[in-house]
Amino acid sequence: MAEKVYRVAYFTVDWNYELVENSLHGLKQYVDEHKNVRLRVFDCFGKDLDNPKDRSEYNIFNLPDLSRFDGVILLGNQIILRRVRDELVRRVNDSGIPAITIGCPLPGCVLVTHDNRAAQRDLTNHVIREHNARRLVYLTGIMSNDSPEAELRLNGFMDACRENGLPPENIRVLNKTWRTSDGREVARSYLENGRALPDAFICANDEMALGTIQALQEGGIRVPEDVIVTGYDNLESARLSRPQLTSVSCDYFNLNYNAIGVLMDMMQGRDPPAVVNVPYDVVCTESCGCMDNAHPGLIHDQYFRQTRFLRSFYTLQDQLAEELFEANNLIELTQAVLHNRAIFGCNDIFICFNDYYYDNYEKNEWTQNSESYGRYMVLANRSFLRFPTHQLLPDDSLVRERFLIIYPLHYNTYSIGYIALDGISEAAKMNLHESIISFLEIAIENIRKKELLRKFNLMLDDLYVHDGLTELYNRFGYDRFVPKLRERFLNDYGSIQILFMDMDDMKEINDSYGHDLGDTALRATARLLKSTCPEDAFIMRYGGDEFVVIAGGRPADLKDRILHAIEDYNRSSGMPFRLNMSIGVIRTDIRENRPIGDCLREADTQMYKIKTARKVGR
C-alpha cells in the first residue's frame, strides 16, 4: 500500500528576513527527511502599512484552496498586519484542517513558541543584576495589532523591574514598531534634547537595538561604557555588530522543524498539547559589558563569507538584469530567468501568469486595481500551458515538487501572477531576493510596454499610409508600396493596368444632401472597389473624389465590373444619391517597361476626356 502523502500550506511574511530564512531551512530539512510531505510556502514582502502595494503582496495568501491541503502552519509572529492575519485565521478555521501557529497565539491553532516573557525577564535581570543598571528605557514592538510577542516581552521587562525593586520613575516605556528607525529616533531625541541617558536601552528586537547603537555612536556615545543596549532575536547582524549585541536567541530553524513535526502528529490523528514550548538562550556579550563572551573571530569569518557571497551575487544579478531587460517577449524573459536560476538558489523555477493578464498582455485592457487571481493560470516556463489556479502548478509539476516557495508577482496594484521556487536563496537573509523579484516584475512590465509601443507604432504607421475616411491607401502608401508592387506585378503577370477614377457629381451630392452623405458616398465607393478588384490590387484614394487602382495582368473587364457594381449599388442602396464614375485605363507590359507615373498621368488624361465628353453629352 502506498504511503499517504501529506500536503501542508505554510504562510509567512518576509519582513524579518533572517528569521524567515532560518524558518524556511528548518522546514526544508524536515521535508528532505520525510518523503511523504509536500510543503507549499506562501511568502510575500508585505509590511504593516495596509497600503495598495502591501495589499497586492498579501494577495498571495488568497491563492491556495485550503480544502486541497491536510494541514496549515502560520508563522504568526511575522504576519503583523491584523486584518490579513484575522482573515487568514478565519479561512483556516473554516477549512477544518489541523493548524499550527508559530510565535503568536491564534484561534483554533496549536501554538509552537518559546517563552517570550521569561526570556525578556531573564535578559533584563542580567542587565540589572550583573551590570547594576537602575535607570532603564524600554522600546516595545507593535502593541496594537493583537500580536502578543510585543506585550509578552514588555511584561517580562516589567517583571524584572519589579523583582529588582526599580522605582517607577526609573522606568520609561516607549511604544514603537519593531523598525530600525525607531531605535535611531529614540537615541537621537536623547542626544538632540540634551537629556540624561539611561543606564540601558532594552529593545524588544535586534532591529531597534541596532538602530539605537548606530545613533548613539554617531553622537559620540560609547556602548556599553556610557550606556548598555540589548536586543532580541540574535540575528546575524546582531552577532556581527560592533559591539556584538546582547540578545535572546530562539532557534527558528528548530522551531519550525518541530512545528511541522507537531502538525504531522495532528494530521495522523494524535492530540498535541495546546502550547509547545521550545528552548531559548540569553546571549550576553559586548553591548551589555560581557566582554569575555565576545567572539571576535566570528566577525572576520562572517565578513569573509558575506563578501564572497555578495561579489558572486552582484555578478549574477548584473547578468540576470541584462538578460531580463534585453528580452523582447515573455518567452525570452522566462528563458532568461531559467538561465539564471543560480541566483534564485533553486533548480526549478515556475513563472505563472494570471489568465486575464496573459490574455490581455498586449492590449492593456484589465482593471488597473485588480488584485485577485483568476480561475486559470498560465505557466510560462517552456510553453504557455493553461491550468486551473487551485492546482498551483500543472499536475505533473505539482507531483514532482516536494518543497515550493511561492512569491507574488504584481505591478503597482494589479496582480501579474506568481513565481514558485523549489529552493531557498542565500540572498533571502539579506533581503536581496526581494530585489531580484522586483527586477522580474519590472522586466515583465517593460516587455509588455515594449509590445504595446510596437503595436502603437504599427498603428501609427498604418494610419500614415492609409486614408482615414475610406481606409484605402493614400499618397504616402503609394510612395512606399507601388515601386515594389510594379516589379512584382510585372514579374508575376507580365503586365500592369492602371485605372484612374473620378466620382461624377460629388459637388451636387454635397450641396444637396450634406457632407455627411458625401462621406458616405466616398466610403461606399471604397467598399465597391475593394470587393470588385483583385485581392492583390493596390487601391488608393488619390485625393478628394479621385481613386486609383493598380492591378497585375490584363483583365479587360475590370473597368466594366466596377461600373456594374456601381449600378447594382444604385439600385439597392436606398440612398438619395446615385454613384457615377469616370474611369481612364492604361495598360503596359514588361516589354514596354513604362514608369508607373507616366501611366498614371496618361490614365488621368483619359479619364478627364471621358468626364468632359459626358458633361457635353448632357
C-alpha positions, 0 to 999 in steps of 0.5 A, spaced: 500 500 500 502 506 498 504 511 503 499 517 504 502 523 502 501 529 506 500 536 503 501 542 508 500 550 506 505 554 510 504 562 510 509 567 512 511 574 511 518 576 509 519 582 513 524 579 518 528 576 513 533 572 517 528 569 521 524 567 515 530 564 512 532 560 518 524 558 518 524 556 511 531 551 512 528 548 518 522 546 514 526 544 508 530 539 512 524 536 515 521 535 508 528 532 505 527 527 511 520 525 510 518 523 503 511 523 504 510 531 505 509 536 500 510 543 503 507 549 499 510 556 502 506 562 501 511 568 502 510 575 500 514 582 502 508 585 505 509 590 511 504 593 516 502 599 512 495 596 509 497 600 503 495 598 495 502 595 494 502 591 501 495 589 499 497 586 492 503 582 496 498 579 501 494 577 495 498 571 495 495 568 501 488 568 497 491 563 492 491 556 495 484 552 496 485 550 503 480 544 502 486 541 497 491 541 503 491 536 510 494 541 514 496 549 515 502 552 519 502 560 520 508 563 522 504 568 526 509 572 529 511 575 522 504 576 519 503 583 523 498 586 519 491 584 523 486 584 518 490 579 513 492 575 519 484 575 522 482 573 515 487 568 514 485 565 521 478 565 519 479 561 512 483 556 516 478 555 521 473 554 516 477 549 512 477 544 518 484 542 517 489 541 523 493 548 524 499 550 527 501 557 529 508 559 530 510 565 535 503 568 536 497 565 539 491 564 534 484 561 534 483 554 533 491 553 532 496 549 536 501 554 538 509 552 537 513 558 541 518 559 546 517 563 552 517 570 550 516 573 557 521 569 561 526 570 556 525 578 556 525 577 564 531 573 564 535 578 559 533 584 563 535 581 570 542 580 567 542 587 565 540 589 572 543 584 576 550 583 573 551 590 570 547 594 576 543 598 571 537 602 575 535 607 570 532 603 564 528 605 557 524 600 554 522 600 546 516 595 545 514 592 538 507 593 535 502 593 541 496 594 537 495 589 532 493 583 537 500 580 536 502 578 543 510 577 542 510 585 543 506 585 550 509 578 552 516 581 552 514 588 555 511 584 561 517 580 562 521 587 562 516 589 567 517 583 571 524 584 572 523 591 574 519 589 579 523 583 582 529 588 582 525 593 586 526 599 580 522 605 582 517 607 577 520 613 575 526 609 573 522 606 568 520 609 561 516 605 556 516 607 549 511 604 544 514 603 537 514 598 531 519 593 531 523 598 525 530 600 525 528 607 525 525 607 531 531 605 535 535 611 531 529 616 533 529 614 540 537 615 541 537 621 537 531 625 541 536 623 547 542 626 544 538 632 540 534 634 547 540 634 551 537 629 556 540 624 561 541 617 558 539 611 561 543 606 564 540 601 558 536 601 552 532 594 552 529 593 545 524 588 544 528 586 537 535 586 534 532 591 529 531 597 534 537 595 538 541 596 532 538 602 530 539 605 537 547 603 537 548 606 530 545 613 533 548 613 539 555 612 536 554 617 531 553 622 537 559 620 540 556 615 545 560 609 547 556 602 548 556 599 553 561 604 557 556 610 557 550 606 556 548 598 555 543 596 549 540 589 548 536 586 543 532 580 541 532 575 536 540 574 535 540 575 528 546 575 524 547 582 524 546 582 531 552 577 532 556 581 527 555 588 530 560 592 533 559 591 539 556 584 538 549 585 541 546 582 547 540 578 545 535 572 546 536 567 541 530 562 539 532 557 534 527 558 528 530 553 524 528 548 530 522 551 531 519 550 525 522 543 524 518 541 530 512 545 528 511 541 522 513 535 526 507 537 531 502 538 525 504 531 522 502 528 529 495 532 528 494 530 521 495 522 523 490 523 528 494 524 535 492 530 540 498 535 541 498 539 547 495 546 546 502 550 547 509 547 545 514 550 548 521 550 545 528 552 548 531 559 548 538 562 550 540 569 553 546 571 549 550 576 553 556 579 550 559 586 548 553 591 548 551 589 555 559 589 558 560 581 557 566 582 554 569 575 555 563 572 551 565 576 545 567 572 539 571 576 535 573 571 530 566 570 528 566 577 525 572 576 520 569 569 518 562 572 517 565 578 513 569 573 509 563 569 507 558 575 506 563 578 501 564 572 497 557 571 497 555 578 495 561 579 489 558 572 486 551 575 487 552 582 484 555 578 478 549 574 477 544 579 478 548 584 473 547 578 468 540 576 470 538 584 469 541 584 462 538 578 460 531 580 463 531 587 460 534 585 453 528 580 452 523 582 447 517 577 449 515 573 455 518 567 452 525 570 452 524 573 459 522 566 462 528 563 458 532 568 461 530 567 468 531 559 467 538 561 465 539 564 471 536 560 476 543 560 480 541 566 483 534 564 485 538 558 489 533 553 486 533 548 480 526 549 478 523 555 477 515 556 475 513 563 472 505 563 472 501 568 469 494 570 471 489 568 465 486 575 464 493 578 464 496 573 459 490 574 455 490 581 455 498 582 455 498 586 449 492 590 449 492 593 456 485 592 457 484 589 465 482 593 471 488 597 473 486 595 481 485 588 480 488 584 485 485 577 485 487 571 481 483 568 476 480 561 475 486 559 470 493 560 470 498 560 465 505 557 466 510 560 462 516 556 463 517 552 456 510 553 453 504 557 455 500 551 458 493 553 461 491 550 468 486 551 473 489 556 479 487 551 485 492 546 482 498 551 483 502 548 478 500 543 472 499 536 475 505 533 473 509 539 476 505 539 482 507 531 483 514 532 482 515 538 487 516 536 494 518 543 497 515 550 493 516 557 495 511 561 492 512 569 491 507 574 488 508 577 482 504 584 481 505 591 478 503 597 482 496 594 484 494 589 479 496 582 480 501 579 474 501 572 477 506 568 481 513 565 481 514 558 485 521 556 487 523 549 489 529 552 493 531 557 498 536 563 496 542 565 500 540 572 498 533 571 502 537 573 509 539 579 506 533 581 503 536 581 496 531 576 493 526 581 494 530 585 489 531 580 484 523 579 484 522 586 483 527 586 477 522 580 474 516 584 475 519 590 472 522 586 466 515 583 465 512 590 465 517 593 460 516 587 455 509 588 455 510 596 454 515 594 449 509 590 445 504 595 446 509 601 443 510 596 437 503 595 436 502 603 437 507 604 432 504 599 427 498 603 428 501 609 427 504 607 421 498 604 418 494 610 419 500 614 415 499 610 409 492 609 409 486 614 408 482 615 414 475 616 411 475 610 406 481 606 409 484 605 402 491 607 401 493 614 400 499 618 397 504 616 402 502 608 401 503 609 394 510 612 395 512 606 399 508 600 396 507 601 388 515 601 386 515 594 389 508 592 387 510 594 379 516 589 379 512 584 382 506 585 378 510 585 372 514 579 374 508 575 376 503 577 370 507 580 365 503 586 365 500 592 369 493 596 368 492 602 371 485 605 372 484 612 374 477 614 377 473 620 378 466 620 382 461 624 377 457 629 381 460 629 388 459 637 388 451 636 387 451 630 392 454 635 397 450 641 396 444 637 396 444 632 401 450 634 406 457 632 407 455 627 411 452 623 405 458 625 401 462 621 406 458 616 405 458 616 398 466 616 398 466 610 403 461 606 399 465 607 393 471 604 397 467 598 399 465 597 391 472 597 389 475 593 394 470 587 393 470 588 385 478 588 384 483 583 385 485 581 392 492 583 390 490 590 387 493 596 390 487 601 391 488 608 393 484 614 394 488 619 390 485 625 393 478 628 394 473 624 389 479 621 385 481 613 386 486 609 383 487 602 382 493 598 380 492 591 378 497 585 375 495 582 368 490 584 363 483 583 365 479 587 360 473 587 364 475 590 370 473 597 368 466 594 366 465 590 373 466 596 377 461 600 373 456 594 374 457 594 381 456 601 381 449 600 378 447 594 382 449 599 388 444 604 385 439 600 385 439 597 392 442 602 396 436 606 398 440 612 398 438 619 395 444 619 391 446 615 385 454 613 384 457 615 377 464 614 375 469 616 370 474 611 369 481 612 364 485 605 363 492 604 361 495 598 360 503 596 359 507 590 359 514 588 361 516 589 354 514 596 354 517 597 361 513 604 362 514 608 369 508 607 373 507 615 373 507 616 366 501 611 366 498 614 371 498 621 368 496 618 361 490 614 365 488 621 368 488 624 361 483 619 359 479 619 364 478 627 364 476 626 356 471 621 358 468 626 364 468 632 359 465 628 353 459 626 358 458 633 361 457 635 353 453 629 352 448 632 357 
